[in-house]
Amino acid sequence: MSKTDRKGPLFMAIASTLWSLGGLCLKFIPWNATSVIGIRALLAAAVFAIYRNGIKVRLTKGNILAAIFLSVTTVLFVFANRLTTAAAAVLLQFTAPVFILFIEFILYHKKPRVSEALAVALTILGVILFFADQLDAGHLWGNVLALISGLTFAFVFVYNKRPDTDPEHSVMLGFMINAVIWTPFAFFDSSITADIVSWGFVLLMGTVQVGLAYVFFSISIKRTSALLACLMVAIEPVLSPVWVALATPERPGRFTVAGGVVIVATIVSYNLWIESHQTKH
């Protein structure tokens, strides 16, 4: 792999590391979820606009679809973090590669291989283990939203691979959609105060955890195969609960940990196997 080629996986690793800060940041922001979504998107759009030297986007079908699913994914993730643990939210979202198999079968009639079916079965086992620790209503709804965000995140990858999609345009449009829809809620949110800690974490989320992360994502996705990109994204669910555990009393239960290990190990191992298989052939 050349030095230029290595930038793709490296930038995806950086993006994943920045994404992993999301759960931690949300624990220190007592605002309503709608306000967090809007202001975070507004800040992220500003960062992305500086990177792109403008806010112009091409309204192709691919860009619009990818933007809509990015918008929905980020909204679901924030609400999921409000209703469940950071570990649950990010790990259940990481089922996205499994959903990709189903989406490609339905949309493109691409039949999964035995190895893919095995990966799906093991991931479902991980999800079942995950729910074993979180049976109360609050955690259940948070887990459901996180799982749905895994499905919508899968569509983000699928539609960003369309020939009529430019990741820079779709990401910018996704930020703009959330900023326009959700920022007005902040003006009526009594939970927003002048607390410097809350504003500091909102600023961190908007500019770094989302804005800068997607700058690296948009560069990486053009240079990295979907499989290798998926492998690098595994950094996020591994690091997210670590940051939260270091800064708060929140600890995932043993079944949650077991389910998370199964999910991450299955998808990472599967991607490693595919990369090795392709290299041999």
Salt bridges, closest charged atoms under 4 A:
GLU104 OE1 - LYS110 NZ 3.57
GLU116 OE2 - ARG113 NH2 3.80
ASP136 OD1 - HIS139 ND1 3.11
ASP164 OD1 - ARG162 NE 2.88
ASP166 OD2 - ARG58 NH2 3.70
ASP166 OD2 - HIS169 NE2 3.94
GLU168 OE1 - ARG52 NE 3.71
GLU168 OE2 - LYS222 NZ 3.33
GLU250 OE1 - LYS27 NZ 3.13
